[in-house]
Amino acid sequence: MKLHAALRLIAGTVLLISLALTYWVHPNWIFFSIFIAVNLIQSAFTLWCPMITILKKLGVQE
């Protein structure tokens, strides 16, 4: 799997997990979803995403 496809997969999965936690566990989990959204927005402007850095260190190909 390529880098950007892995990033989209991870972001979508973590977002769905955080929304499920918000629904079934506690409403405050919504802040985790907000964190994910803010991180995606900032990465659009700064062209830097912490998960991309992690994936590159793990050896995921661009």
CHARMM internal coordinates of N, CA and C (Angstrom, degrees):
IC EDIT
DIST 1 N 1 CA 1.4540
DIST 1 CA 1 C 1.5248
ANGL 1 N 1 CA 1 C 107.99
DIST 1 C 2 N 1.3031
ANGL 1 CA 1 C 2 N 115.58
DIHE 1 N 1 CA 1 C 2 N 138.41
DIST 2 N 2 CA 1.4622
ANGL 1 C 2 N 2 CA 121.50
DIHE 1 CA 1 C 2 N 2 CA 179.93
DIST 2 CA 2 C 1.5285
ANGL 2 N 2 CA 2 C 110.46
DIHE 1 C 2 N 2 CA 2 C -78.43
DIST 2 C 3 N 1.3254
ANGL 2 CA 2 C 3 N 115.49
DIHE 2 N 2 CA 2 C 3 N 164.59
DIST 3 N 3 CA 1.4619
ANGL 2 C 3 N 3 CA 123.32
DIHE 2 CA 2 C 3 N 3 CA -173.49
DIST 3 CA 3 C 1.5276
ANGL 3 N 3 CA 3 C 112.72
DIHE 2 C 3 N 3 CA 3 C -57.91
DIST 3 C 4 N 1.3161
ANGL 3 CA 3 C 4 N 117.54
DIHE 3 N 3 CA 3 C 4 N -52.60
DIST 4 N 4 CA 1.4636
ANGL 3 C 4 N 4 CA 120.00
DIHE 3 CA 3 C 4 N 4 CA -174.94
DIST 4 CA 4 C 1.5311
ANGL 4 N 4 CA 4 C 112.38
DIHE 3 C 4 N 4 CA 4 C -71.28
DIST 4 C 5 N 1.3118
ANGL 4 CA 4 C 5 N 117.17
DIHE 4 N 4 CA 4 C 5 N -30.56
DIST 5 N 5 CA 1.4672
ANGL 4 C 5 N 5 CA 119.90
DIHE 4 CA 4 C 5 N 5 CA 175.06
DIST 5 CA 5 C 1.5279
ANGL 5 N 5 CA 5 C 109.81
DIHE 4 C 5 N 5 CA 5 C -68.01
DIST 5 C 6 N 1.3301
ANGL 5 CA 5 C 6 N 116.84
DIHE 5 N 5 CA 5 C 6 N -40.53
DIST 6 N 6 CA 1.4685
ANGL 5 C 6 N 6 CA 120.63
DIHE 5 CA 5 C 6 N 6 CA 177.77
DIST 6 CA 6 C 1.5220
ANGL 6 N 6 CA 6 C 110.37
DIHE 5 C 6 N 6 CA 6 C -64.71
DIST 6 C 7 N 1.3254
ANGL 6 CA 6 C 7 N 116.57
DIHE 6 N 6 CA 6 C 7 N -40.04
DIST 7 N 7 CA 1.4636
ANGL 6 C 7 N 7 CA 120.68
DIHE 6 CA 6 C 7 N 7 CA 178.65
DIST 7 CA 7 C 1.5248
ANGL 7 N 7 CA 7 C 111.16
DIHE 6 C 7 N 7 CA 7 C -61.33
DIST 7 C 8 N 1.3169
ANGL 7 CA 7 C 8 N 117.29
DIHE 7 N 7 CA 7 C 8 N -45.97
DIST 8 N 8 CA 1.4681
ANGL 7 C 8 N 8 CA 120.79
DIHE 7 CA 7 C 8 N 8 CA 179.06
DIST 8 CA 8 C 1.5221
ANGL 8 N 8 CA 8 C 111.32
DIHE 7 C 8 N 8 CA 8 C -63.59
DIST 8 C 9 N 1.3236
ANGL 8 CA 8 C 9 N 116.76
DIHE 8 N 8 CA 8 C 9 N -40.30
DIST 9 N 9 CA 1.4603
ANGL 8 C 9 N 9 CA 121.06
DIHE 8 CA 8 C 9 N 9 CA 178.06
DIST 9 CA 9 C 1.5269
ANGL 9 N 9 CA 9 C 111.28
DIHE 8 C 9 N 9 CA 9 C -62.24
DIST 9 C 10 N 1.3083
ANGL 9 CA 9 C 10 N 116.90
DIHE 9 N 9 CA 9 C 10 N -46.01
DIST 10 N 10 CA 1.4631
ANGL 9 C 10 N 10 CA 121.19
DIHE 9 CA 9 C 10 N 10 CA -179.72
DIST 10 CA 10 C 1.5257
ANGL 10 N 10 CA 10 C 110.53
DIHE 9 C 10 N 10 CA 10 C -65.51
DIST 10 C 11 N 1.3232
ANGL 10 CA 10 C 11 N 117.69
DIHE 10 N 10 CA 10 C 11 N -46.43
DIST 11 N 11 CA 1.4703
ANGL 10 C 11 N 11 CA 120.72
DIHE 10 CA 10 C 11 N 11 CA -178.82
DIST 11 CA 11 C 1.5255
ANGL 11 N 11 CA 11 C 110.97
DIHE 10 C 11 N 11 CA 11 C -61.95
DIST 11 C 12 N 1.3109
ANGL 11 CA 11 C 12 N 117.92
DIHE 11 N 11 CA 11 C 12 N -44.46
DIST 12 N 12 CA 1.4580
ANGL 11 C 12 N 12 CA 120.83
DIHE 11 CA 11 C 12 N 12 CA 179.27
DIST 12 CA 12 C 1.5099
ANGL 12 N 12 CA 12 C 112.62
DIHE 11 C 12 N 12 CA 12 C -65.33
DIST 12 C 13 N 1.3263
ANGL 12 CA 12 C 13 N 116.59
DIHE 12 N 12 CA 12 C 13 N -41.45
DIST 13 N 13 CA 1.4592
ANGL 12 C 13 N 13 CA 120.83
DIHE 12 CA 12 C 13 N 13 CA 179.85
DIST 13 CA 13 C 1.5170
ANGL 13 N 13 CA 13 C 111.68
DIHE 12 C 13 N 13 CA 13 C -65.67
DIST 13 C 14 N 1.3264
ANGL 13 CA 13 C 14 N 116.55
DIHE 13 N 13 CA 13 C 14 N -46.84
DIST 14 N 14 CA 1.4695
ANGL 13 C 14 N 14 CA 120.10
DIHE 13 CA 13 C 14 N 14 CA -179.51
DIST 14 CA 14 C 1.5264
ANGL 14 N 14 CA 14 C 110.44
DIHE 13 C 14 N 14 CA 14 C -65.31
DIST 14 C 15 N 1.3175
ANGL 14 CA 14 C 15 N 117.68
DIHE 14 N 14 CA 14 C 15 N -37.28
DIST 15 N 15 CA 1.4587
ANGL 14 C 15 N 15 CA 120.13
DIHE 14 CA 14 C 15 N 15 CA 177.91
DIST 15 CA 15 C 1.5256
ANGL 15 N 15 CA 15 C 111.08
DIHE 14 C 15 N 15 CA 15 C -64.40
DIST 15 C 16 N 1.3187
ANGL 15 CA 15 C 16 N 117.50
DIHE 15 N 15 CA 15 C 16 N -44.72
DIST 16 N 16 CA 1.4665
ANGL 15 C 16 N 16 CA 120.07
DIHE 15 CA 15 C 16 N 16 CA 177.66
DIST 16 CA 16 C 1.5266
ANGL 16 N 16 CA 16 C 112.00
DIHE 15 C 16 N 16 CA 16 C -63.36
DIST 16 C 17 N 1.3265
ANGL 16 CA 16 C 17 N 117.36
DIHE 16 N 16 CA 16 C 17 N -38.92
DIST 17 N 17 CA 1.4616
ANGL 16 C 17 N 17 CA 120.80
DIHE 16 CA 16 C 17 N 17 CA 177.20
DIST 17 CA 17 C 1.5210
ANGL 17 N 17 CA 17 C 110.51
DIHE 16 C 17 N 17 CA 17 C -63.48
DIST 17 C 18 N 1.3339
ANGL 17 CA 17 C 18 N 117.40
DIHE 17 N 17 CA 17 C 18 N -43.38
DIST 18 N 18 CA 1.4630
ANGL 17 C 18 N 18 CA 119.78
DIHE 17 CA 17 C 18 N 18 CA -179.21
DIST 18 CA 18 C 1.5329
ANGL 18 N 18 CA 18 C 111.37
DIHE 17 C 18 N 18 CA 18 C -67.25
DIST 18 C 19 N 1.3223
ANGL 18 CA 18 C 19 N 117.24
DIHE 18 N 18 CA 18 C 19 N -34.90
DIST 19 N 19 CA 1.4664
ANGL 18 C 19 N 19 CA 119.22
DIHE 18 CA 18 C 19 N 19 CA 176.81
DIST 19 CA 19 C 1.5294
ANGL 19 N 19 CA 19 C 111.13
DIHE 18 C 19 N 19 CA 19 C -69.43
DIST 19 C 20 N 1.3337
ANGL 19 CA 19 C 20 N 116.94
DIHE 19 N 19 CA 19 C 20 N -37.19
DIST 20 N 20 CA 1.4653
ANGL 19 C 20 N 20 CA 120.02
DIHE 19 CA 19 C 20 N 20 CA 175.97
DIST 20 CA 20 C 1.5276
ANGL 20 N 20 CA 20 C 110.63
DIHE 19 C 20 N 20 CA 20 C -64.83
DIST 20 C 21 N 1.3263
ANGL 20 CA 20 C 21 N 117.15
DIHE 20 N 20 CA 20 C 21 N -41.21
DIST 21 N 21 CA 1.4659
ANGL 20 C 21 N 21 CA 120.67
DIHE 20 CA 20 C 21 N 21 CA 177.03
DIST 21 CA 21 C 1.5265
ANGL 21 N 21 CA 21 C 110.95
DIHE 20 C 21 N 21 CA 21 C -63.15
DIST 21 C 22 N 1.3325
ANGL 21 CA 21 C 22 N 116.50
DIHE 21 N 21 CA 21 C 22 N -37.53
DIST 22 N 22 CA 1.4658
ANGL 21 C 22 N 22 CA 120.21
DIHE 21 CA 21 C 22 N 22 CA 177.21
DIST 22 CA 22 C 1.5213
ANGL 22 N 22 CA 22 C 110.51
DIHE 21 C 22 N 22 CA 22 C -62.60
DIST 22 C 23 N 1.3079
ANGL 22 CA 22 C 23 N 116.84
DIHE 22 N 22 CA 22 C 23 N -42.31
DIST 23 N 23 CA 1.4633
ANGL 22 C 23 N 23 CA 121.29
DIHE 22 CA 22 C 23 N 23 CA -176.43
DIST 23 CA 23 C 1.5250
ANGL 23 N 23 CA 23 C 112.31
DIHE 22 C 23 N 23 CA 23 C -73.59
DIST 23 C 24 N 1.3434
ANGL 23 CA 23 C 24 N 116.45
DIHE 23 N 23 CA 23 C 24 N -46.60
DIST 24 N 24 CA 1.4595
ANGL 23 C 24 N 24 CA 119.54
DIHE 23 CA 23 C 24 N 24 CA -171.31
DIST 24 CA 24 C 1.5283
ANGL 24 N 24 CA 24 C 115.27
DIHE 23 C 24 N 24 CA 24 C -98.38
DIST 24 C 25 N 1.3246
ANGL 24 CA 24 C 25 N 118.58
DIHE 24 N 24 CA 24 C 25 N -20.13
DIST 25 N 25 CA 1.4688
ANGL 24 C 25 N 25 CA 119.37
DIHE 24 CA 24 C 25 N 25 CA -174.90
DIST 25 CA 25 C 1.5213
ANGL 25 N 25 CA 25 C 111.56
DIHE 24 C 25 N 25 CA 25 C -107.53
DIST 25 C 26 N 1.3516
ANGL 25 CA 25 C 26 N 116.34
DIHE 25 N 25 CA 25 C 26 N -64.16
DIST 26 N 26 CA 1.4671
ANGL 25 C 26 N 26 CA 119.79
DIHE 25 CA 25 C 26 N 26 CA -177.74
DIST 26 CA 26 C 1.5239
ANGL 26 N 26 CA 26 C 109.34
DIHE 25 C 26 N 26 CA 26 C -159.81
DIST 26 C 27 N 1.3242
ANGL 26 CA 26 C 27 N 116.99
DIHE 26 N 26 CA 26 C 27 N 139.36
DIST 27 N 27 CA 1.4726
ANGL 26 C 27 N 27 CA 120.33
DIHE 26 CA 26 C 27 N 27 CA -178.04
DIST 27 CA 27 C 1.5335
ANGL 27 N 27 CA 27 C 114.60
DIHE 26 C 27 N 27 CA 27 C -60.59
DIST 27 C 28 N 1.3167
ANGL 27 CA 27 C 28 N 118.42
DIHE 27 N 27 CA 27 C 28 N -23.28
DIST 28 N 28 CA 1.4594
ANGL 27 C 28 N 28 CA 120.00
DIHE 27 CA 27 C 28 N 28 CA -179.31
DIST 28 CA 28 C 1.5298
ANGL 28 N 28 CA 28 C 113.57
DIHE 27 C 28 N 28 CA 28 C -68.07
DIST 28 C 29 N 1.3305
ANGL 28 CA 28 C 29 N 117.75
DIHE 28 N 28 CA 28 C 29 N -12.86
DIST 29 N 29 CA 1.4631
ANGL 28 C 29 N 29 CA 119.92
DIHE 28 CA 28 C 29 N 29 CA 175.04
DIST 29 CA 29 C 1.5171
ANGL 29 N 29 CA 29 C 111.80
DIHE 28 C 29 N 29 CA 29 C -64.44
DIST 29 C 30 N 1.3242
ANGL 29 CA 29 C 30 N 118.10
DIHE 29 N 29 CA 29 C 30 N -12.97
DIST 30 N 30 CA 1.4679
ANGL 29 C 30 N 30 CA 121.48
DIHE 29 CA 29 C 30 N 30 CA 178.01
DIST 30 CA 30 C 1.5271
ANGL 30 N 30 CA 30 C 110.74
DIHE 29 C 30 N 30 CA 30 C -60.62
DIST 30 C 31 N 1.3382
ANGL 30 CA 30 C 31 N 116.26
DIHE 30 N 30 CA 30 C 31 N -27.61
DIST 31 N 31 CA 1.4613
ANGL 30 C 31 N 31 CA 119.27
DIHE 30 CA 30 C 31 N 31 CA 179.28
DIST 31 CA 31 C 1.5264
ANGL 31 N 31 CA 31 C 111.77
DIHE 30 C 31 N 31 CA 31 C -66.83
DIST 31 C 32 N 1.3203
ANGL 31 CA 31 C 32 N 117.55
DIHE 31 N 31 CA 31 C 32 N -28.06
DIST 32 N 32 CA 1.4586
ANGL 31 C 32 N 32 CA 120.64
DIHE 31 CA 31 C 32 N 32 CA 174.44
DIST 32 CA 32 C 1.5264
ANGL 32 N 32 CA 32 C 109.86
DIHE 31 C 32 N 32 CA 32 C -68.00
DIST 32 C 33 N 1.3195
ANGL 32 CA 32 C 33 N 116.87
DIHE 32 N 32 CA 32 C 33 N -40.35
DIST 33 N 33 CA 1.4703
ANGL 32 C 33 N 33 CA 120.74
DIHE 32 CA 32 C 33 N 33 CA 176.10
DIST 33 CA 33 C 1.5239
ANGL 33 N 33 CA 33 C 110.63
DIHE 32 C 33 N 33 CA 33 C -63.07
DIST 33 C 34 N 1.3137
ANGL 33 CA 33 C 34 N 116.21
DIHE 33 N 33 CA 33 C 34 N -40.94
DIST 34 N 34 CA 1.4713
ANGL 33 C 34 N 34 CA 120.53
DIHE 33 CA 33 C 34 N 34 CA 177.82
DIST 34 CA 34 C 1.5226
ANGL 34 N 34 CA 34 C 110.23
DIHE 33 C 34 N 34 CA 34 C -62.84
DIST 34 C 35 N 1.3375
ANGL 34 CA 34 C 35 N 116.83
DIHE 34 N 34 CA 34 C 35 N -42.35
DIST 35 N 35 CA 1.4607
ANGL 34 C 35 N 35 CA 120.96
DIHE 34 CA 34 C 35 N 35 CA 177.76
DIST 35 CA 35 C 1.5272
ANGL 35 N 35 CA 35 C 110.90
DIHE 34 C 35 N 35 CA 35 C -58.49
DIST 35 C 36 N 1.3053
ANGL 35 CA 35 C 36 N 117.51
DIHE 35 N 35 CA 35 C 36 N -43.70
DIST 36 N 36 CA 1.4616
ANGL 35 C 36 N 36 CA 121.66
DIHE 35 CA 35 C 36 N 36 CA 179.51
DIST 36 CA 36 C 1.5270
ANGL 36 N 36 CA 36 C 110.19
DIHE 35 C 36 N 36 CA 36 C -61.98
DIST 36 C 37 N 1.3306
ANGL 36 CA 36 C 37 N 116.69
DIHE 36 N 36 CA 36 C 37 N -45.74
DIST 37 N 37 CA 1.4644
ANGL 36 C 37 N 37 CA 121.07
DIHE 36 CA 36 C 37 N 37 CA -179.62
DIST 37 CA 37 C 1.5269
ANGL 37 N 37 CA 37 C 111.42
DIHE 36 C 37 N 37 CA 37 C -63.13
DIST 37 C 38 N 1.3165
ANGL 37 CA 37 C 38 N 117.17
DIHE 37 N 37 CA 37 C 38 N -43.87
DIST 38 N 38 CA 1.4670
ANGL 37 C 38 N 38 CA 120.94
DIHE 37 CA 37 C 38 N 38 CA 179.62
DIST 38 CA 38 C 1.5278
ANGL 38 N 38 CA 38 C 110.35
DIHE 37 C 38 N 38 CA 38 C -63.73
DIST 38 C 39 N 1.3226
ANGL 38 CA 38 C 39 N 116.68
DIHE 38 N 38 CA 38 C 39 N -39.98
DIST 39 N 39 CA 1.4558
ANGL 38 C 39 N 39 CA 120.12
DIHE 38 CA 38 C 39 N 39 CA 178.38
DIST 39 CA 39 C 1.5265
ANGL 39 N 39 CA 39 C 111.11
DIHE 38 C 39 N 39 CA 39 C -63.93
DIST 39 C 40 N 1.3228
ANGL 39 CA 39 C 40 N 117.67
DIHE 39 N 39 CA 39 C 40 N -40.82
DIST 40 N 40 CA 1.4681
ANGL 39 C 40 N 40 CA 120.59
DIHE 39 CA 39 C 40 N 40 CA 177.64
DIST 40 CA 40 C 1.5267
ANGL 40 N 40 CA 40 C 111.26
DIHE 39 C 40 N 40 CA 40 C -65.08
DIST 40 C 41 N 1.3176
ANGL 40 CA 40 C 41 N 116.65
DIHE 40 N 40 CA 40 C 41 N -39.55
DIST 41 N 41 CA 1.4688
ANGL 40 C 41 N 41 CA 120.34
DIHE 40 CA 40 C 41 N 41 CA 179.06
DIST 41 CA 41 C 1.5259
ANGL 41 N 41 CA 41 C 110.95
DIHE 40 C 41 N 41 CA 41 C -66.60
DIST 41 C 42 N 1.3465
ANGL 41 CA 41 C 42 N 117.21
DIHE 41 N 41 CA 41 C 42 N -45.24
DIST 42 N 42 CA 1.4578
ANGL 41 C 42 N 42 CA 118.68
DIHE 41 CA 41 C 42 N 42 CA -179.54
DIST 42 CA 42 C 1.5227
ANGL 42 N 42 CA 42 C 111.06
DIHE 41 C 42 N 42 CA 42 C -64.90
DIST 42 C 43 N 1.3295
ANGL 42 CA 42 C 43 N 117.65
DIHE 42 N 42 CA 42 C 43 N -34.38
DIST 43 N 43 CA 1.4608
ANGL 42 C 43 N 43 CA 119.45
DIHE 42 CA 42 C 43 N 43 CA -179.83
DIST 43 CA 43 C 1.5342
ANGL 43 N 43 CA 43 C 111.57
DIHE 42 C 43 N 43 CA 43 C -67.92
DIST 43 C 44 N 1.3167
ANGL 43 CA 43 C 44 N 117.04
DIHE 43 N 43 CA 43 C 44 N -26.54
DIST 44 N 44 CA 1.4655
ANGL 43 C 44 N 44 CA 120.11
DIHE 43 CA 43 C 44 N 44 CA 176.52
DIST 44 CA 44 C 1.5283
ANGL 44 N 44 CA 44 C 111.05
DIHE 43 C 44 N 44 CA 44 C -67.55
DIST 44 C 45 N 1.3258
ANGL 44 CA 44 C 45 N 116.56
DIHE 44 N 44 CA 44 C 45 N -33.14
DIST 45 N 45 CA 1.4676
ANGL 44 C 45 N 45 CA 120.46
DIHE 44 CA 44 C 45 N 45 CA -178.24
DIST 45 CA 45 C 1.5286
ANGL 45 N 45 CA 45 C 112.60
DIHE 44 C 45 N 45 CA 45 C -89.68
DIST 45 C 46 N 1.3295
ANGL 45 CA 45 C 46 N 117.39
DIHE 45 N 45 CA 45 C 46 N -36.76
DIST 46 N 46 CA 1.4623
ANGL 45 C 46 N 46 CA 120.16
DIHE 45 CA 45 C 46 N 46 CA -175.51
DIST 46 CA 46 C 1.5253
ANGL 46 N 46 CA 46 C 112.98
DIHE 45 C 46 N 46 CA 46 C -94.57
DIST 46 C 47 N 1.3290
ANGL 46 CA 46 C 47 N 117.05
DIHE 46 N 46 CA 46 C 47 N -13.73
DIST 47 N 47 CA 1.4629
ANGL 46 C 47 N 47 CA 123.41
DIHE 46 CA 46 C 47 N 47 CA -176.45
DIST 47 CA 47 C 1.5237
ANGL 47 N 47 CA 47 C 112.02
DIHE 46 C 47 N 47 CA 47 C 60.44
DIST 47 C 48 N 1.3305
ANGL 47 CA 47 C 48 N 116.98
DIHE 47 N 47 CA 47 C 48 N 28.02
DIST 48 N 48 CA 1.4622
ANGL 47 C 48 N 48 CA 122.57
DIHE 47 CA 47 C 48 N 48 CA 176.13
DIST 48 CA 48 C 1.5193
ANGL 48 N 48 CA 48 C 108.97
DIHE 47 C 48 N 48 CA 48 C -132.47
DIST 48 C 49 N 1.3116
ANGL 48 CA 48 C 49 N 115.63
DIHE 48 N 48 CA 48 C 49 N 130.02
DIST 49 N 49 CA 1.4553
ANGL 48 C 49 N 49 CA 122.05
DIHE 48 CA 48 C 49 N 49 CA 178.67
DIST 49 CA 49 C 1.5285
ANGL 49 N 49 CA 49 C 108.32
DIHE 48 C 49 N 49 CA 49 C -131.54
DIST 49 C 50 N 1.3234
ANGL 49 CA 49 C 50 N 117.88
DIHE 49 N 49 CA 49 C 50 N 126.96
DIST 50 N 50 CA 1.4641
ANGL 49 C 50 N 50 CA 119.77
DIHE 49 CA 49 C 50 N 50 CA -179.35
DIST 50 CA 50 C 1.5306
ANGL 50 N 50 CA 50 C 112.61
DIHE 49 C 50 N 50 CA 50 C -57.89
DIST 50 C 51 N 1.3298
ANGL 50 CA 50 C 51 N 118.16
DIHE 50 N 50 CA 50 C 51 N -36.23
DIST 51 N 51 CA 1.4645
ANGL 50 C 51 N 51 CA 120.41
DIHE 50 CA 50 C 51 N 51 CA -178.78
DIST 51 CA 51 C 1.5236
ANGL 51 N 51 CA 51 C 111.43
DIHE 50 C 51 N 51 CA 51 C -66.39
DIST 51 C 52 N 1.3206
ANGL 51 CA 51 C 52 N 117.85
DIHE 51 N 51 CA 51 C 52 N -34.40
DIST 52 N 52 CA 1.4652
ANGL 51 C 52 N 52 CA 120.11
DIHE 51 CA 51 C 52 N 52 CA 176.88
DIST 52 CA 52 C 1.5232
ANGL 52 N 52 CA 52 C 110.00
DIHE 51 C 52 N 52 CA 52 C -63.39
DIST 52 C 53 N 1.3241
ANGL 52 CA 52 C 53 N 116.54
DIHE 52 N 52 CA 52 C 53 N -41.05
DIST 53 N 53 CA 1.4625
ANGL 52 C 53 N 53 CA 120.65
DIHE 52 CA 52 C 53 N 53 CA 177.54
DIST 53 CA 53 C 1.5241
ANGL 53 N 53 CA 53 C 110.55
DIHE 52 C 53 N 53 CA 53 C -60.59
DIST 53 C 54 N 1.3221
ANGL 53 CA 53 C 54 N 116.83
DIHE 53 N 53 CA 53 C 54 N -43.50
DIST 54 N 54 CA 1.4645
ANGL 53 C 54 N 54 CA 121.56
DIHE 53 CA 53 C 54 N 54 CA 179.24
DIST 54 CA 54 C 1.5250
ANGL 54 N 54 CA 54 C 110.80
DIHE 53 C 54 N 54 CA 54 C -64.91
DIST 54 C 55 N 1.3350
ANGL 54 CA 54 C 55 N 116.51
DIHE 54 N 54 CA 54 C 55 N -45.58
DIST 55 N 55 CA 1.4675
ANGL 54 C 55 N 55 CA 120.03
DIHE 54 CA 54 C 55 N 55 CA -179.13
DIST 55 CA 55 C 1.5301
ANGL 55 N 55 CA 55 C 111.57
DIHE 54 C 55 N 55 CA 55 C -63.37
DIST 55 C 56 N 1.3414
ANGL 55 CA 55 C 56 N 117.32
DIHE 55 N 55 CA 55 C 56 N -38.37
DIST 56 N 56 CA 1.4652
ANGL 55 C 56 N 56 CA 119.79
DIHE 55 CA 55 C 56 N 56 CA 177.73
DIST 56 CA 56 C 1.5177
ANGL 56 N 56 CA 56 C 110.51
DIHE 55 C 56 N 56 CA 56 C -63.68
DIST 56 C 57 N 1.3378
ANGL 56 CA 56 C 57 N 117.39
DIHE 56 N 56 CA 56 C 57 N -41.07
DIST 57 N 57 CA 1.4586
ANGL 56 C 57 N 57 CA 120.52
DIHE 56 CA 56 C 57 N 57 CA 178.94
DIST 57 CA 57 C 1.5263
ANGL 57 N 57 CA 57 C 111.65
DIHE 56 C 57 N 57 CA 57 C -66.29
DIST 57 C 58 N 1.3352
ANGL 57 CA 57 C 58 N 116.66
DIHE 57 N 57 CA 57 C 58 N -27.10
DIST 58 N 58 CA 1.4575
ANGL 57 C 58 N 58 CA 120.72
DIHE 57 CA 57 C 58 N 58 CA 176.86
DIST 58 CA 58 C 1.5253
ANGL 58 N 58 CA 58 C 112.70
DIHE 57 C 58 N 58 CA 58 C -81.51
DIST 58 C 59 N 1.3409
ANGL 58 CA 58 C 59 N 115.58
DIHE 58 N 58 CA 58 C 59 N -5.81
DIST 59 N 59 CA 1.4561
ANGL 58 C 59 N 59 CA 119.39
DIHE 58 CA 58 C 59 N 59 CA 174.80
DIST 59 CA 59 C 1.5142
ANGL 59 N 59 CA 59 C 115.60
DIHE 58 C 59 N 59 CA 59 C 94.49
DIST 59 C 60 N 1.3191
ANGL 59 CA 59 C 60 N 118.42
DIHE 59 N 59 CA 59 C 60 N 15.22
DIST 60 N 60 CA 1.4671
ANGL 59 C 60 N 60 CA 120.86
DIHE 59 CA 59 C 60 N 60 CA 178.40
DIST 60 CA 60 C 1.5366
ANGL 60 N 60 CA 60 C 108.34
DIHE 59 C 60 N 60 CA 60 C -71.81
DIST 60 C 61 N 1.3168
ANGL 60 CA 60 C 61 N 116.21
DIHE 60 N 60 CA 60 C 61 N 131.55
DIST 61 N 61 CA 1.4608
ANGL 60 C 61 N 61 CA 122.39
DIHE 60 CA 60 C 61 N 61 CA -177.09
DIST 61 CA 61 C 1.5283
ANGL 61 N 61 CA 61 C 111.59
DIHE 60 C 61 N 61 CA 61 C -76.42
DIST 61 C 62 N 1.3228
ANGL 61 CA 61 C 62 N 115.57
DIHE 61 N 61 CA 61 C 62 N 145.39
DIST 62 N 62 CA 1.4653
ANGL 61 C 62 N 62 CA 119.34
DIHE 61 CA 61 C 62 N 62 CA 174.55
DIST 62 CA 62 C 1.4668
ANGL 62 N 62 CA 62 C 107.80
DIHE 61 C 62 N 62 CA 62 C -80.49
END
COOR INIT
IC SEED 1 N 1 CA 1 C
IC BUILD
